């Protein structure tokens, strides 16, 4: 970790760095980048920045679209995927102003910073720690084609159950039996270990990695709890490392929530807790599952706004193909201890006051993490401010298997939105909690909804294979 620009410049000289890469994020949360020769990097870049056109990144900008990117030297790291020695760093986007530039409110990193400051100003807490679980698929092959006469997609993984043939290798994992499976069936172990080593080299501590449920190539890497802003940066970087490492091993990685029909989907469960003056805000030995009133109100805020949150935490049409019963996916708006079918799960293993927390289980990694984490924080803070009690609102605790309830009892439960269109409807109607304190600009929310509506409309026009199966011979 670098403290200032002088340390960065010394590192460049001592390690023969040839290029400095500035990584920015667009409205979807994907990296874009601009690279300069390392010999030209100077302290002026921390004030003058690098110019770019914000309109090409999807942001609604009232002012002129010309912006500057200001690098944050504390994020600098050597990019392990560049053959030419390259130092990479992220940062913030600024509006060109005189005499001083000012933050671009629509830029994702500035939004999570604003949400963090809003939390501090509220007096509720001064630190939010989160832990996202990264579930993903590794495929040996993946391809698709979309044209007028053909719509098809193809994936393959050597150990998948569909490769169980008489002349095969024998290293086949049965359907949905991949969880924590060991060698010789865990053939991607070295690849994932390499991912973890690179993630840790980037300054992100990792708890573990392991095979997940789907035998068609599903895995998980889980970091340790970290500051919400740093973890938003880390989320984009972790995905970058996973995808590039997979490529080096001749595979491809995808965070698509439901890439394989009939198999487990990939989520990004987000664990969270608040701290104030170094002390846990969510812990109380007398509360349900040892959680405080503040923790319950925070959960109440999340559950109150869960429909609109889904537009930001699950912003793809594919997201809602994962959020269906039968695959340990959260489908019920409620909370409980050790219950994977509820949207909010309280892990029973988090027993010490500093670790007591809960996880929001509906998010997936198609989200822009800066928007998703900021929205989660804003919804929770709204619940604390308004004292939204999840129990009094009928959201639990549900300490039963919700999948096995009688149908009449299931009918009483509220479910998540069934499509991205429905989630966008909710965001359109319910986003005042996001704009509190100017954290989310109104024009950004409108632009985000417009972009996503366009995606929904475009995908809705495309005939699918199941439609041929059902309707071709009608």
N, C-alpha and C positions, 0 to 999 in steps of 0.2 A: 504494500500500500504506500503510495506516494503522498507526501504532505503538501508539497508546493511545486511550482514550475521549475525551480532550480534543481530539485531532486530528479525531476523528469529529464531535464536537459543533460544532467550528469549521467543518467542511466543510458540515454541515447548515445552519448559519446563513448562510454565505457563498454557498451555491448554492441557497438557497430550497427545500430538500428538504421535502416535505410528509408523507411516510410513511417509516417504517422497517419493513422486511420481514424476518422471521426465518424462514429456510428450514431445515427439518428433513428427515430421510430416514426412510422406513419400512423394514420388513424386506426389501422387494424392492429398495430403493435408490432409490425414486422420491421426488421432492420433495413435501413438504407444507409449508404455511406459515401463519404468524400475523402480522398487520400491526398496528402501533400508529401513532398520530399522531406525527410527528417531534418535535413540541413536548414530548412526554412522555418522550422518550428521555433517560436519565440514567445516571450511573455505577452506580446501584443495580441496573440490569439485569444487570450483570456479576457480581453477588453473589446477588441474589434471583431473577433469571431470569424466564421465562414458564412458567406451569403448563400441563401437558397430560396427557392420559390415555394412557399407554404401551401399554395393552392394545389400543387402537384402531390402533396402528401394527404390530401383529403380534408384539410381543416377549413372551416368557415371563418374567413378573416374579414372583418369589417374594414380594417385599415388596408393599406397597400399590402400585397402578398409577399413582397420582398422582406425576408427575415434574416437574422444571423443566428448561427449555432455557436454557443459558447461552451467549449469543452470543460469538463470537470476532471482535473488532473488526479483526483483521488480515485478515479475509476480506471486509470491507465493500467494496461496489462499487455504482455506480448501475445499476439494472436498466433496460436499454435498451428493454424491451418494455412498460413501464408509461407510460401517457400522463401520469399524475400523477407528478411527480418523486419517485422512491422509491429509498431506499438499502437494499440487500439484504445480509444476512450469514448465514453458517452458524455452527455451533458444536457444543457437546456437551450431552448429556442427563445430568442428575444425579438421584440419589436424595435426596429430602428427608430430611435428618438434622439432628441438633442436637449441637454448635453449628455444624457445618460440613456442607454438602452433600457427597456423595461420588459419583464417577462411576457411571453405570448401566452395568454390565459388558456388557449385551446391546446397547447402542447401537452401531451400526456404526462411527462415527468413533472411539469409545473402544476398539474392538477393534483397529483398525489402529494406533492409538497404543500399545496394549499390546504388539502384535507388534513394533513398532519398538523399544520399550523392552526386550523380551525379546532382540532381536538385539544391542542394546548390552550388556546384561548378560552375554551369552554370550561376549563378547570376540572374536567372529568378525569383526564389522564394526560401524561406527557409523552408516552411511548406506546406504540402498538407493535406487537411482535406477531408475525405470521409464519406459517409453515405450509407451503403448497406441496402436495404430493403429485409427482409427474408420472402419469401413466401414458404409455405409448406403445405402438407396434413397430416391430422390426420385420421387414419383408426382404426376401431374396430377390423378388421381382415385383414390380408394380407398374401398371400402365392403364391408360384409358383412351377412348376415342369417342368423340361426339360430333356427328355430322348428320345430314338429313336422312341418310339410309342406314345409319349405324349408331347405336348407343351401347357402349360396353365398357366394362372395367375388369381388370384381372390383377390378382395378387397371389403370391405364393410364398410359402415358408417351408423349408425342408422337413421340419418335424411335425407339420400340421397333419391332423387326422386324415385329411383327404389324400395324402400321399402314402397311405398304408397299402402297398402293393406287394405281390409275391416276390418280385425282384428288387424290392426296396432295401434300404439300409437297416431297417428294424428299429431305428431310433425315432419312433413315432409316439407322439403324446396324444392320448385319447381326448375327445372333445371336452372342453372346459375342465381339464385335469392338470393344468400347467402350474398351479399355484405352488411356489417355492420348490419346484422340481429340480433335482440335482443332476450332475453329469452322470452318464454320457448324454442325457437328453437336453441338458442346458448348454447348447452349443454356442450361445452368444455371450457366455460368461466373460471371456477376455475382452470382447468389445465393450461391454458395459463397465468393466473394471477400468478400462482405458478412459471411458467417459467420466467416471467418478474421479480419477486421478487428475484429469484436466479441469474438472469443475473445482476441485480443491485447490489446484494451482492458481485458479482465478480468484481465490480468496473466499470461496463459498464452502463452508463445512458441510459434509454429507453424513447423514445418519446411516443409510444402507441402500443397497440395490437388490432386486430379486425378480424372479419370474412372477407374472401375474396370472390371473385365472385362465384367460383364453390360450388354448394350445396352438393358436395360429400365429404366435409371435408377439404376445403382449407382455410388457415388463414395466417395472416401476423403479424410479430413483427418487429418494426422499432426502431433502436437506434438513438442517437443523433450523430451529426458530431464528428469525432475524427481523431487524427493523423493517417496517413496511416499505419505506422508500428504497432501501438497499435491496430488499427482496423483489421489488418490482423490476429494478435493474437486473437482478440475478435471474429472474424468470425468463426474460428475453435471452440472456446470455446462456443459460442452461439449455434452452431449446436449440440455440445456435451450436453449442458444443455437441449435443446429442446427434443432431442431424449431420454435422460435418464428420464426426467420428464414425458414424454408421457408413457414410459414403466411403471413407478410407478402408473399411472392412468389406466393401463390395455389396453393402445393403442400403436400404433406404429406411428412414424413420418417419413415422407420421403421428401427429397428435390429433388427427381426425377422430371425433368422438365415437363414431360407429362405422369403421371401415369394412367390417365383415358381418354379413347377415347371420343372425342366429348365435352370435358369440358376444362375450362381454364387451361393453363399451369402455372407452378411456375417459376418465374424469380428471379433474385437478382439485381434489378436496382441499379446502383452505382452513387450517387450524389457526386460532387467533386468541390472543389475550391482551389485556391492557395493564400498563404499569404507571405508577405515579410516585415520584421521588424514590424510585428504586423498589417500591413495594407493590405486590400484586393487587390489582383492583377486583379481579374476578373470584378471589378465594374467600370462602366462608364455611367453616366446619358445620354450621347449623343449617345451611341452605341445602336445597335438593341437589344431590350429587356433589356436595361441598362447593357449590357456586353461590356467589353473592347476589344480592338484589340487583346490583348494577349489571352483573353478567346476565341475569334473567331479562332485565329491561333491554339490554343490548340484543339478546336473542329475539325479544319481542319486536324490536325495530326491523331486524332482518326478515322476520316472518310476515310482518305487516306489509313490507315493501317487496316481498319476494318475487311477485309477478313482474314488476318493472325492473328489478335487479337482474332477472334472467336475460333481459335484452342486452345487458352489459357483460354478464358472466357466462352466457351461453349464446353468443351472437352469430350462430350459423344455423342454417336449416337442418344440417346434419346433427346438431346438438340434441334435437328433440327426438331423434331416432334412438338415442341412448337413454333418455329419461322415460323408460317404460318399465312396467313390472317384470320381475322374473330374473333380473341379472344383477342384483344387489345395488341397483341404481336408486337414488332417492326419488320417490314419486309423491310422498305425502308431506304436506306443509305442516310441520310439527317438530318437536324436539324430544329426545329421549337419551338414556344412557346405553351405550353399546348396541344401538339399533341402527343398522345400515339402511333401513328402508325409510327412515325419516330424513328430512332435509337437513336438520341439525342433529348431530350426534355428539354426545359427551363421552370421550374415551375414559373408561374406568381405570386404565393403567396410569393416568396422569394424577398421581396421588399427592405430590408435594405442593404447597401453596404457590410456589413460583411457576409450577407447570400446569396448574388447573386451568382448563380451557375447554373449548368446544370447536367442532369443525363444521363448516358449511360444505355440504356434499354435492350440491348441484353444479358448481362451476366446472368448466372444461378449458383446455389450453388453447382453444381457438379465440379466446378473449384477448383484448388488449389489457395486460395485467395492471397497467397504470390506472386505467379507467375502472377495472373490476375491483381492485383493492381499495381505491378511493371511494367507490360507490358503497362497498361493504362497510367501510368505516363510517360514512355519512349516514347510512341507514341505521347502523347500530347506535350512533350518537343520538339520532332522532328518537330512537326508542328509549334511551336513558333520559333525555330531556323531557319526554312526554310520559315517562313511566308506563310504557306499554308492557303489561304483564302477559306473558305468553300463556300461562295457565288459565287466567281469567278470560282470555280470548278463545279458549277451547283448543289450543294448539299443543296440548300434552300436559305432562309427559306421557308418551306412548311407549310403555315398557312391555310391549307385546309384539309378536311377529305380525306386522301389518298386512303382509301378503296372505296370511291364513285366517284373517277375520271373516266372519260370515258376510255375505254380500250386502245385507241390509246395514251392517255396521260400516262397511267400506263406503257405502253411498253417503254416509254422513261426513266423511273426511274430505278436506279440500286438497286438490292436487295442483301440481305445477302447470303452467301454460303448456298446451299441447303442440304449439308451433311457435316459430320465431315471429310470425305475424301477430299472434296473440300477445306475445311478450312486448312487441313494439307498441301495440295498442295500449298496454298497461303503462309503458314508459311515457307515452304521449300524455296520458291522463294523470300520472303520478310521478312527478320529478321535482316537486318543490323542495324536498329534502336534499336533493343534489345541488341545487342552486343556492342553498343557504350559505351566507358568507362569501358569495361569489365564487365558490369552489368550481362548480361546473358551469361554464357560460351557456346561456340559453341557446345561443346560435350554434354551439357545438352539438348540443342535444338534438336540435332540429336537423342539422346536417347529418349526424349519425343515423337518425331515424330514416331520413331520405335515402341515404346510401343503402341501408339494409332493406328498406322497402323495395328498392330496385333489384337487389339480389333475389328476394323472395319472388317477385313478379317474373324475373327471368327464368328462375329454376322451375317455377310452376308451369311454364309453357312446354317443358321438355317431356316427351313420352318416356315412360320407364318400362323396364322388363316386366315387372309385375302387372302393369297395365296390359301389355301384350298377352300375358298369361291368362288374365281374367276376361279380357274384352275382345281379343282379336277375332274369335269365332262366334261372337254374339249374333 
